[in-house]
């Protein structure tokens, strides 16, 4: 039985495609993981924002870091703790907003919190429960805070009333505002 050269090439090509197709599932997982790691957002040196936004804000309303950044920018937990989300109305404009907070508490009870970081306005991704440092917790919105000179993200940190200052608040504000 004599197989023509064209038929041999066709058979080899089909075998090659079968092997390539089978191997592609392995490659897809390996290459896909590498590519997704490149595009996954992660917090920068300021702990809350991606590195490209760290240092782009300024001090507003006395003790807040204020930012003008695009809507949809990821927000990260600055430490291990618990998350709380709420909504309210701005005092001057009367506009509605959502707020995301991360707090430290021995058992998750907000009333026992010792440290709190608020992100206003923010769209929560996680609405409640424990969070780990660096975990994605929310995204910025297009809502503008007229009380803060038109910024669309305010970050504040505070210790619970009556507790000694841990220095975290000042350190976080410096990390948020320091240009690298």
C-alpha positions in Angstrom: 0.0 0.0 0.0 1.7 3.2 -1.2 0.7 6.4 0.5 1.4 9.5 -1.5 3.6 12.2 -0.2 0.6 14.6 0.2 -1.3 12.0 2.3 1.7 11.6 4.5 1.9 15.3 5.1 -1.8 15.4 5.8 -1.5 12.6 8.4 1.5 14.3 10.1 -0.4 17.6 10.1 -3.4 16.0 11.7 -1.3 14.2 14.4 0.6 17.5 15.0 -2.7 19.3 15.5 -4.0 16.7 17.9 -0.8 16.9 20.0 -0.9 20.7 19.9 -4.6 20.8 20.9 -4.0 18.4 23.8 -0.9 20.4 25.0 -2.8 23.7 24.6 -4.9 23.0 27.7 -1.7 22.7 29.8 -0.2 25.8 28.2 -3.5 27.7 28.7 -3.3 27.1 32.5 0.4 28.0 32.7 0.3 31.1 30.5 -3.1 32.2 31.6 -2.0 32.3 35.3 1.1 34.4 34.4 -1.0 36.8 32.3 -3.7 37.2 34.9 -1.1 37.9 37.6 0.2 40.7 35.5 -3.2 42.3 35.2 -4.5 41.7 38.7 -4.5 44.9 40.7 -2.6 45.1 43.9 -2.0 47.7 46.5 1.0 50.1 46.3 3.2 51.5 49.0 0.2 53.6 50.3 -1.6 50.3 51.2 -5.1 51.4 49.9 -4.5 52.3 46.2 -2.6 50.9 43.3 1.0 52.3 43.1 0.2 54.7 40.2 -2.3 56.6 42.5 -0.1 56.7 45.7 1.1 60.2 46.2 -1.4 61.8 43.8 -3.7 63.2 46.6 -3.4 66.1 48.9 -4.4 66.9 52.5 -8.0 68.2 52.8 -10.4 69.0 55.6 -7.6 68.9 58.1 -6.9 65.2 58.4 -8.1 63.5 55.2 -6.2 62.5 52.1 -8.2 63.7 49.1 -7.9 62.3 45.6 -9.2 63.0 42.0 -8.9 59.6 40.4 -11.0 57.7 37.9 -14.2 55.9 38.9 -13.6 52.2 39.2 -10.1 52.3 40.8 -9.7 49.4 43.2 -9.5 50.0 46.9 -7.7 47.6 49.2 -7.8 46.8 52.9 -4.8 48.5 54.6 -4.6 45.9 57.4 -6.2 42.7 58.6 -9.5 43.5 60.2 -13.2 43.7 59.5 -15.1 45.7 56.9 -18.2 47.8 57.3 -20.1 49.7 54.6 -22.7 52.4 55.0 -24.4 55.2 53.1 -25.3 58.7 53.9 -25.7 62.3 52.7 -23.1 65.0 52.2 -23.7 67.9 54.5 -23.3 70.7 52.0 -24.4 69.2 48.7 -27.0 66.8 50.2 -25.9 64.1 47.7 -26.0 60.4 48.6 -22.8 58.4 49.0 -21.5 55.0 50.0 -18.6 54.5 52.4 -16.4 51.6 53.1 -14.5 51.2 56.3 -12.0 48.7 57.7 -11.6 48.4 61.4 -9.6 46.4 64.0 -11.6 44.7 66.6 -10.9 41.6 68.8 -14.1 39.9 67.8 -15.5 41.8 64.8 -17.7 44.0 67.0 -17.6 47.5 65.6 -18.3 49.0 69.0 -15.0 47.5 70.3 -12.9 48.7 67.3 -9.6 50.3 68.1 -8.6 51.6 64.6 -10.7 52.6 61.7 -9.9 53.7 58.1 -12.8 55.2 56.1 -12.9 55.4 52.3 -15.6 57.9 51.1 -17.3 57.7 48.6 -16.6 54.1 47.6 -18.6 51.3 46.2 -18.2 48.3 48.4 -17.2 44.9 46.9 -17.2 43.2 50.3 -20.1 44.4 52.5 -19.1 42.9 55.9 -17.0 40.3 57.6 -13.2 39.8 58.0 -10.7 41.0 55.5 -7.0 40.5 55.0 -4.4 43.2 54.3 -4.3 43.9 50.5 -7.7 42.3 49.9 -9.9 44.2 47.3 -12.7 45.8 49.3 -14.2 48.4 47.0 -13.9 50.7 44.0 -13.9 54.5 43.6 -17.1 56.1 42.3 -17.6 59.2 40.2 -19.3 60.9 43.1 -17.6 64.2 43.9 -17.2 65.6 47.4 -17.9 69.3 47.1 -17.0 69.8 50.8 -13.4 68.6 49.9 -12.8 70.8 46.9 -14.3 68.4 44.3 -12.2 65.3 45.3 -13.9 61.9 44.5 -12.1 59.9 47.3 -11.4 60.9 50.9 -9.4 58.6 53.1 -9.3 59.1 56.9 -7.8 57.0 59.7 -8.5 57.3 63.4 -8.2 55.4 66.7 -11.2 54.9 68.9 -12.1 57.7 71.3 -10.1 57.6 74.4 -7.4 55.2 73.1 -3.8 56.4 72.7 -2.6 57.4 69.2 -0.8 54.5 67.6 0.8 56.6 64.9 -0.9 54.6 62.2 -3.1 57.5 61.2 -0.2 59.8 60.5 1.8 57.0 58.8 -1.0 56.1 56.5 -1.6 59.8 55.5 2.1 60.1 54.8 2.1 57.0 52.6 -1.0 58.2 50.7 0.4 61.6 50.0 4.1 60.9 49.5 5.1 61.0 45.8 7.5 58.2 44.9 
